Amino acid sequence: MQEQQDALIAKYIESHAGSQKLHEQAARLFAANGATHSARVMEPFRPYITHAKGSRKWDVDGNEYIDYVMGHGTLILGHSHPVIVKALEEQIARGTLYGDNHELEVEWATLIQRMMPVAERVEFCTCGQEANMMGIWLSRVFTGRKKVLRFVDNFHGWGEEVVRKDLPGVFAENVDEIPFNDVEAVAKALATRQYAILMTEGGGAHMAGQVPIWDELLYALPELTRESGTVWLMDEVVTGFRDAPGGWQSVKGVKPDLTTVGKCVGGGLPIGALLGGADIMEALSPQAASDRRISHSGTWNANAAVASAGVAACKLFLDGAPQEAARARGTQLREMGNEALKSRGIKGRLYGRTIIHPYFGPIDFEPADVSMPPTRDSKKITDPTFGPVRDRLVLHMLCRGVSILTAIGSAYLIMSAAHSEEDVEQAVEQFASSLDAMLAEGSIPDALLGG
Ligand SMILES: Cc1ncc(COP(=O)(O)O)c(C=O)c1O
């Protein structure tokens, strides 16, 4: 088995010689084994990309990929959508950063407000994490409380107050993490009335819900947070403008006090925004009382280049067509991919909506909602035992021209409106061929066979 596994790595290196050369240089520059994002760390290395268009991207060795990374979930319109390119080209010639107010920021916020009613006020930042930090600060001013309540596994960025508390160098004594999907635990914590803010990821933990938030918890949160005087922030950095023009909150019919968006709303350029009630955002006003006033700097806030792409993207989101197209391709991938798993007797499922999560592990039940995983046990979903299976699958798929987003032991296939039915058929063909190769080389453990 080991020899065959090494043969795969050898084949990958052979067909990625240019990438290997760049990786060697990068390893001397970037401490994370040459990678510039934790999700780009991979053994032996990820390909070095030269260009991308629609659903495809190409690397320095001329390899072509159907891209299911889609800019970490940003590119629901696909790479270099002509409308975005045109808007950017025109804007760059007119200036990228005025350091002053401009019409595009007003148009952009108006479009956002129209799609997401939570946005009585809009505060533009540079990325999703920054918007979350602003949400924490504003909720502290609004409530007069210090503490932050978060769920284990939910991701909100890498800053001190949002990153996992058990990591070295993190001293977030005002942050408490509680188990996810445990209604009793959250009710008990909130009843202490010491929390300024409760943060949840739209859809659930990890890229729109690898570990989903279950309805019992979701629908308990509006009342629990209101009763305890805690601000509820729904982080829709991934799900905003991806699940629907109104975000995941519109799909589920809930309205948090604050929402953060990012990724899709910038049309492929760096962005984050905090959306929320005028009462909470009032602290940003120069008219607020001096003991309740904060100010927000940020060189790149709503810069004209990003705003031009954001406006162009938001106009395309208004009728929900890109979201619908991405969802249709997600359904197709899920259905065809699950046939490939079932026909090979491999215990696992593909689930999700526009981001498809490959799960390997026991099937506890067949969910009525097929976008959900076949278990409610988050430990099974994130079981590190099966991480190497996902990693191996990703390498097999790369060798077959399909690029998937990875993050230590997890994998995500991110759909866009640019993916065609043929793109999905081709990806499933390569998925099936990768599974066959993995069965042959013995890289699927016995525990996952006989399903
Ligand atoms: C749910 C969620 N929140 C926040 C962030 C951080 O966003 P950014 O990388 O734009 O700072 C991410 C990034 O992937 C995310 O998935």
PDBQT file of the ligand as one rigid body, heavy atoms in Angstrom, charges set to zero:
ROOT
HETATM    1  C1  LIG A 501     -17.632  31.912   9.052  1.00  0.00    +0.000 C 
HETATM    2  C2  LIG A 501     -16.425  32.759   8.846  1.00  0.00    +0.000 A 
HETATM    3  N1  LIG A 501     -16.319  33.907   9.533  1.00  0.00    +0.000 NA
HETATM    4  C3  LIG A 501     -15.272  34.727   9.374  1.00  0.00    +0.000 A 
HETATM    5  C4  LIG A 501     -14.258  34.401   8.506  1.00  0.00    +0.000 A 
HETATM    6  C5  LIG A 501     -13.085  35.325   8.369  1.00  0.00    +0.000 C 
HETATM    7  O1  LIG A 501     -13.232  36.037   7.200  1.00  0.00    +0.000 OA
HETATM    8  P1  LIG A 501     -11.923  36.729   6.553  1.00  0.00    +0.000 P 
HETATM    9  O2  LIG A 501     -11.025  35.619   6.142  1.00  0.00    +0.000 OA
HETATM   10  O3  LIG A 501     -12.483  37.518   5.407  1.00  0.00    +0.000 OA
HETATM   11  O4  LIG A 501     -11.360  37.587   7.624  1.00  0.00    +0.000 OA
HETATM   12  C6  LIG A 501     -14.327  33.226   7.755  1.00  0.00    +0.000 A 
HETATM   13  C7  LIG A 501     -13.253  32.872   6.806  1.00  0.00    +0.000 C 
HETATM   14  O5  LIG A 501     -13.281  31.847   6.157  1.00  0.00    +0.000 OA
HETATM   15  C8  LIG A 501     -15.430  32.364   7.941  1.00  0.00    +0.000 A 
HETATM   16  O6  LIG A 501     -15.513  31.194   7.302  1.00  0.00    +0.000 OA
ENDROOT
TORSDOF 0
